[in-house]
Amino acid sequence: MNPIVVMSDFFIDRLVKLNSQKEFFNALADKARFGGGSIRGIPTVDVKGGNAVNVAYCLASLGAKVTLFTIADDIGSAIIRQIFSKFGDRSNLQIINGKHGRTTSFEFQDETYSKVNVMVSDIGDNANFGPERIDSADDLKILNNADAVIVVNWASNFKGTQLAEHVFANSPKALHFIDPADIETRKQEFLDSMIKIASITDVLSINENECNSLAETVGIDPLLLEYYSQTSVRNAAKKLAEKIGISIDLHTRIGAAWSNGKETEFVHAIKVEAQTLTGAGDSWDAADIIGYLAGLDAEERLIYANVCSSLYIRNPHAQPATMTEVSELLERIGHK
């Protein structure tokens, strides 16, 4: 297998695990009333972050050969190299010197007792990662030999469309895959960009929030925030694929759907007790990409991606699944 090329964001994430939004806000208000101070006893953990780094790490964990293009300062670069060192020559790190991002992610239960995460980010130089970052002769050779080229977190990169156009045009043999992250503040621009590059894009991977942003922009019914059905997820994927002209992979908390605008497929999510939320979509994407390259049909691919993401979500240390763990769970639920 040739490398899977992933780009381009890197963040250092601090996860803050809260019991509830209300309890945290009340504690903030109390401290502010007394002129400030520390709120103690809240579990936190610092982890690698950024969609590109997470997707690349999950792909390598599943045994894929990965080339990661990203940006970081000396400290961030050392962190990335240490994290990927266990994969040996399966990982090729192309790290450009600059300011990586930083995110604080608050995880808590909402009013319906579902776990959610809200992130506060300093994007850094991820905001301007354009074609000029990946245009040397060696870079173009990497793209030309790639099995897949993955562009993630378009929403944080104001040169995201130009980057996708450039790397897709220079990787004619590869699967072309985009996951935009939260596009709400740029949803019309994103829609226009996707229609523009539809002919060179194979897969658009989105979650329910991004689905709702696109649905509003194209004028179709959104998924309901508190409740939606298999039928509504299927219909959303199909209608968006029709409107945009790109196959849609839609992953939600009840299940995942695929549509090319004509056919659709849906697979229910695997219910687990959530231990980790931040990065779950990246784990799903990595498995989805492996499924495409392995030639799985839509149902098999969605099952595989759901299994990988369920293993990630129930891992308290935010570690992605290995191929052995995936195989064992597939056997337990009756798929081989």
Backbone torsions as a table, in degrees:
resi	resn	phi	psi	omega
1	MET	NA	133.2	174.3
2	ASN	-75.7	165.3	-176.9
3	PRO	-63.9	152.2	166.8
4	ILE	-97.7	123.6	-176.5
5	VAL	-98.7	127.2	-176.5
6	VAL	-124.3	141.4	178.4
7	MET	-152.4	153.6	3.6
8	SER	-145.2	2.1	-169.2
9	ASP	-90.2	146.1	171.9
10	PHE	-134.4	130.1	176.1
11	PHE	-129.7	151.9	163.2
12	ILE	-98.1	120.0	-174.7
13	ASP	-101.8	134.3	169.2
14	ARG	-109.6	115.5	179.3
15	LEU	-91.6	125.7	178.9
16	VAL	-114.3	114.6	-174.6
17	LYS	-97.8	116.0	-176.1
18	LEU	-113.2	154.1	173.9
19	ASN	-72.7	-43.5	179.7
20	SER	-158.0	156.8	177.0
21	GLN	-62.1	-44.3	-177.1
22	LYS	-62.4	-44.9	-179.2
23	GLU	-61.1	-41.2	-179.8
24	PHE	-67.0	-45.5	180.0
25	PHE	-63.3	-37.5	177.5
26	ASN	-64.1	-40.0	178.3
27	ALA	-65.8	-39.6	176.5
28	LEU	-61.6	-45.2	-178.8
29	ALA	-62.7	-40.2	179.3
30	ASP	-63.3	-43.9	-179.7
31	LYS	-66.6	-40.1	179.3
32	ALA	-63.9	-36.8	-178.6
33	ARG	-63.3	-31.0	-178.7
34	PHE	-100.5	16.7	174.7
35	GLY	85.9	13.6	176.8
36	GLY	108.7	-176.6	-178.2
37	GLY	134.5	-177.7	-175.0
38	SER	-96.4	139.5	169.2
39	ILE	-100.3	106.6	-173.1
40	ARG	-97.0	164.1	174.7
41	GLY	83.8	14.0	178.5
42	ILE	-100.3	119.0	-178.4
43	PRO	-65.0	133.3	175.4
44	THR	-136.2	155.1	176.1
45	VAL	-148.5	140.3	176.1
46	ASP	-98.8	129.7	-178.8
47	VAL	-136.8	162.9	171.0
48	LYS	-61.6	147.5	-179.7
49	GLY	-147.3	-174.2	-172.0
50	GLY	95.0	132.9	-177.2
51	ASN	-60.2	-42.3	-176.8
52	ALA	-64.2	-47.2	179.5
53	VAL	-63.2	-41.6	179.6
54	ASN	-64.9	-45.8	179.6
55	VAL	-62.1	-45.2	179.6
56	ALA	-61.1	-41.1	-179.9
57	TYR	-65.7	-42.8	178.8
58	CYS	-65.0	-40.2	177.3
59	LEU	-61.6	-45.5	179.2
60	ALA	-64.3	-36.1	177.9
61	SER	-63.1	-30.0	178.6
62	LEU	-86.6	3.7	174.7
63	GLY	98.7	2.8	-178.1
64	ALA	-79.3	155.4	172.2
65	LYS	-90.8	126.7	-168.5
66	VAL	-128.2	138.4	166.6
67	THR	-114.8	124.0	-178.2
68	LEU	-110.3	121.5	169.4
69	PHE	-100.7	122.0	-179.7
70	THR	-153.6	-174.3	-176.9
71	ILE	-135.8	138.6	-178.9
72	ALA	-165.0	156.8	172.2
73	ASP	-81.9	-174.8	-175.2
74	ASP	-60.5	-41.4	-179.6
75	ILE	-67.9	-45.9	178.9
76	GLY	-62.0	-39.9	178.8
77	SER	-62.3	-41.2	178.6
78	ALA	-63.8	-38.7	178.2
79	ILE	-63.4	-46.6	-179.5
80	ILE	-60.9	-46.5	-177.2
81	ARG	-63.7	-38.1	178.2
82	GLN	-66.5	-42.4	-178.5
83	ILE	-62.3	-42.2	-175.8
84	PHE	-88.8	-3.0	-174.7
85	SER	-61.0	-29.9	-177.0
86	LYS	-70.0	-14.8	-179.0
87	PHE	-89.3	-5.9	177.1
88	GLY	58.4	-134.1	-175.7
89	ASP	-79.4	4.5	173.5
90	ARG	-75.4	-14.9	179.6
91	SER	-119.5	131.8	177.2
92	ASN	-119.4	111.3	-172.9
93	LEU	-100.9	115.5	177.2
94	GLN	-108.0	88.7	-172.3
95	ILE	-103.4	118.7	178.9
96	ILE	-90.6	138.2	-178.1
97	ASN	-72.3	130.0	-179.9
98	GLY	174.3	-167.5	-177.9
99	LYS	-95.6	112.3	175.7
100	HIS	-76.1	170.1	-178.7
101	GLY	-87.4	166.4	175.3
102	ARG	-137.5	135.5	-177.2
103	THR	-133.0	138.9	167.3
104	THR	-110.4	121.7	-176.5
105	SER	-111.5	120.6	178.3
106	PHE	-96.6	119.9	179.3
107	GLU	-110.2	128.9	-178.1
108	PHE	-159.3	170.6	175.9
109	GLN	-88.1	137.9	175.6
110	ASP	-88.5	-171.0	-175.7
111	GLU	-63.9	-22.7	179.8
112	THR	-94.9	8.2	-179.8
113	TYR	67.2	20.5	170.0
114	SER	-90.2	143.8	179.3
115	LYS	-81.1	135.1	178.3
116	VAL	-131.5	160.5	173.3
117	ASN	-131.0	136.1	178.3
118	VAL	-120.7	128.2	-172.2
119	MET	-113.8	140.6	174.2
120	VAL	-116.1	122.6	-169.2
121	SER	-128.2	144.2	162.7
122	ASP	-106.0	111.4	-169.6
123	ILE	-72.4	-31.5	-177.5
124	GLY	66.9	-147.9	-177.9
125	ASP	-78.6	-1.0	171.6
126	ASN	-59.6	-22.4	-175.7
127	ALA	-69.9	-17.7	-175.2
128	ASN	-133.6	50.5	179.3
129	PHE	-97.0	92.9	-174.5
130	GLY	-107.6	-173.0	-178.1
131	PRO	-57.1	-30.0	-178.0
132	GLU	-64.5	-16.8	179.3
133	ARG	-77.8	-21.1	-174.1
134	ILE	-133.6	67.6	-177.5
135	ASP	-140.7	13.7	174.2
136	SER	-74.4	166.4	178.6
137	ALA	-59.3	-40.6	179.1
138	ASP	-66.2	-40.7	179.1
139	ASP	-61.4	-45.1	-177.8
140	LEU	-66.7	-33.0	176.3
141	LYS	-65.9	-40.9	177.4
142	ILE	-60.0	-46.0	-180.0
143	LEU	-62.9	-43.2	-176.7
144	ASN	-64.2	-28.7	-178.3
145	ASN	-95.2	1.2	-173.9
146	ALA	-74.7	146.0	171.0
147	ASP	-81.6	-29.4	178.7
148	ALA	-151.6	147.1	174.9
149	VAL	-125.5	123.8	-171.4
150	ILE	-117.3	122.8	175.4
151	VAL	-113.4	119.3	-177.7
152	VAL	-124.2	163.4	-179.8
153	ASN	54.3	48.5	172.8
154	TRP	-54.8	-36.3	-173.5
155	ALA	-61.5	-28.2	-179.2
156	SER	-93.6	-3.3	-175.1
157	ASN	-118.1	109.7	-177.7
158	PHE	-71.2	-7.3	173.6
159	LYS	-110.7	20.7	-174.1
160	GLY	-61.7	-39.8	-179.5
161	THR	-67.5	-45.7	178.3
162	GLN	-61.5	-38.4	178.9
163	LEU	-63.1	-47.6	-179.4
164	ALA	-61.6	-45.2	178.0
165	GLU	-56.5	-46.5	-176.3
166	HIS	-64.7	-50.9	-173.9
167	VAL	-74.1	-32.2	177.4
168	PHE	-70.1	-40.6	178.9
169	ALA	-64.0	-27.6	-177.9
170	ASN	-99.2	12.7	176.7
171	SER	-135.2	66.1	-171.3
172	PRO	-65.5	-20.2	-178.0
173	LYS	-95.2	-2.7	-169.5
174	ALA	-96.2	156.5	165.2
175	LEU	-71.4	133.0	-179.1
176	HIS	-110.5	119.4	-167.1
177	PHE	-132.6	131.4	178.3
178	ILE	-126.6	132.5	166.7
179	ASP	-125.3	113.9	-167.6
180	PRO	-83.3	-17.0	-168.9
181	ALA	66.4	-161.8	-168.8
182	ASP	-71.4	107.3	-174.2
183	ILE	-100.4	7.4	-169.6
184	GLU	-52.3	-41.9	-177.0
185	THR	-81.9	-6.5	-179.7
186	ARG	-134.7	29.6	-169.1
187	LYS	-66.2	-38.2	178.7
188	GLN	-67.7	-41.1	177.7
189	GLU	-61.7	-41.2	-179.8
190	PHE	-65.3	-45.2	178.7
191	LEU	-57.8	-47.9	179.6
192	ASP	-60.0	-39.2	-179.5
193	SER	-67.0	-41.7	-179.2
194	MET	-66.5	-39.9	177.1
195	ILE	-63.0	-37.7	-179.8
196	LYS	-64.0	-40.0	-175.7
197	ILE	-107.5	18.1	-178.1
198	ALA	-57.6	-36.5	-175.1
199	SER	-68.3	-19.5	179.7
200	ILE	-115.9	13.4	179.6
201	THR	-117.6	129.6	-177.3
202	ASP	-92.8	-39.2	-171.9
203	VAL	-139.9	133.5	169.8
204	LEU	-114.9	114.4	-177.8
205	SER	-102.9	125.5	-176.5
206	ILE	-139.4	158.8	171.7
207	ASN	-103.0	-174.2	-174.4
208	GLU	-66.5	-33.0	179.0
209	ASN	-66.9	-44.9	178.3
210	GLU	-67.1	-34.3	175.3
211	CYS	-60.0	-46.0	-179.5
212	ASN	-64.9	-38.2	177.2
213	SER	-61.7	-45.3	179.2
214	LEU	-69.1	-38.5	-179.5
215	ALA	-60.4	-43.9	178.5
216	GLU	-63.0	-38.8	-176.6
217	THR	-69.4	-38.2	-179.0
218	VAL	-91.0	-7.1	175.2
219	GLY	84.4	35.3	174.6
220	ILE	-116.8	168.3	-177.8
221	ASP	-66.6	130.1	176.7
222	PRO	-78.6	166.2	168.7
223	LEU	-71.5	142.3	177.2
224	LEU	-68.6	142.6	-175.2
225	LEU	-66.8	-39.3	-175.3
226	GLU	-94.7	-29.6	-177.4
227	TYR	-149.3	133.4	171.7
228	TYR	-148.2	160.0	-171.7
229	SER	-111.2	170.3	173.9
230	GLN	-55.6	-42.0	-178.6
231	THR	-62.8	-43.1	-178.5
232	SER	-68.7	-34.1	177.2
233	VAL	-67.8	-44.4	177.0
234	ARG	-58.9	-48.0	-177.0
235	ASN	-64.1	-39.5	179.6
236	ALA	-62.7	-45.3	179.3
237	ALA	-61.9	-43.8	-177.6
238	LYS	-65.5	-46.4	-177.1
239	LYS	-67.7	-38.4	178.1
240	LEU	-66.8	-41.0	177.6
241	ALA	-61.7	-39.3	177.3
242	GLU	-63.2	-45.9	-174.7
243	LYS	-71.0	-38.7	-172.4
244	ILE	-91.8	-32.2	-179.1
245	GLY	88.5	19.1	177.5
246	ILE	-129.7	141.7	174.8
247	SER	-61.4	137.2	-176.4
248	ILE	-108.4	131.0	167.0
249	ASP	-112.0	112.8	-175.1
250	LEU	-112.7	115.3	179.3
251	HIS	-110.1	128.1	-177.2
252	THR	-131.2	176.0	-178.5
253	ARG	-73.2	-17.5	177.3
254	ILE	-95.9	-16.2	-179.1
255	GLY	161.0	-178.2	-176.0
256	ALA	-123.5	145.6	179.2
257	ALA	-130.1	152.4	172.5
258	TRP	-129.2	143.6	171.6
259	SER	-152.8	144.7	172.9
260	ASN	-104.7	13.5	-178.1
261	GLY	96.2	-14.0	177.9
262	LYS	-122.2	-57.9	177.6
263	GLU	-93.5	156.0	175.1
264	THR	-139.2	157.2	174.8
265	GLU	-144.3	147.0	178.9
266	PHE	-139.2	140.2	176.0
267	VAL	-134.2	129.7	-179.5
268	HIS	-65.8	148.2	175.4
269	ALA	-70.0	156.9	175.5
270	ILE	-92.3	121.6	-175.8
271	LYS	-76.7	123.6	177.5
272	VAL	-140.4	161.6	173.4
273	GLU	-78.7	118.5	-173.6
274	ALA	-73.1	124.2	174.4
275	GLN	-108.5	-29.7	-178.0
276	THR	-138.6	130.0	178.3
277	LEU	-109.5	-44.8	-177.1
278	THR	-62.1	122.3	-179.7
279	GLY	97.4	-4.5	-177.9
280	ALA	-62.8	-40.0	178.8
281	GLY	-65.1	-32.5	178.0
282	ASP	-67.4	-39.8	176.4
283	SER	-62.7	-41.6	178.8
284	TRP	-62.3	-45.4	-179.7
285	ASP	-60.0	-45.1	-177.7
286	ALA	-58.3	-45.8	179.3
287	ALA	-67.6	-38.0	177.7
288	ASP	-59.5	-44.0	179.2
289	ILE	-63.3	-44.9	176.8
290	ILE	-58.1	-40.6	179.0
291	GLY	-61.5	-42.8	177.0
292	TYR	-60.7	-47.7	-175.9
293	LEU	-69.3	-26.9	178.0
294	ALA	-81.2	-6.4	178.5
295	GLY	79.0	21.0	177.7
296	LEU	-68.3	148.6	173.4
297	ASP	-75.5	173.5	-171.7
298	ALA	-58.6	-45.8	-178.8
299	GLU	-63.3	-46.9	179.9
300	GLU	-61.2	-40.9	-178.0
301	ARG	-65.8	-42.6	180.0
302	LEU	-67.5	-38.0	176.0
303	ILE	-60.9	-46.9	-179.3
304	TYR	-60.3	-45.4	179.9
305	ALA	-65.1	-40.6	178.4
306	ASN	-64.2	-39.2	178.1
307	VAL	-63.0	-47.0	-179.3
308	CYS	-62.2	-43.1	-179.1
309	SER	-69.4	-34.1	178.5
310	SER	-65.6	-38.3	177.5
311	LEU	-65.9	-37.0	177.2
312	TYR	-66.7	-47.2	-175.4
313	ILE	-61.4	-35.9	-177.1
314	ARG	-87.9	0.4	177.8
315	ASN	-88.1	118.7	-176.2
316	PRO	-71.1	-11.4	-176.2
317	HIS	-105.9	14.7	177.5
318	ALA	55.7	40.1	179.3
319	GLN	-103.7	134.1	-179.9
320	PRO	-73.5	163.9	-179.4
321	ALA	-72.8	151.0	169.3
322	THR	-95.5	165.3	179.6
323	MET	-62.0	-34.8	178.5
324	THR	-63.8	-46.1	178.9
325	GLU	-62.2	-40.1	179.3
326	VAL	-63.8	-45.9	-179.5
327	SER	-61.0	-41.6	-179.9
328	GLU	-63.8	-42.8	-179.6
329	LEU	-69.6	-38.4	177.4
330	LEU	-59.4	-40.5	178.3
331	GLU	-65.4	-40.8	-177.9
332	ARG	-65.8	-32.8	-179.2
333	ILE	-95.3	6.9	172.1
334	GLY	91.9	21.4	176.1
335	HIS	-125.2	139.0	-179.8
336	LYS	-127.1	NA	NA
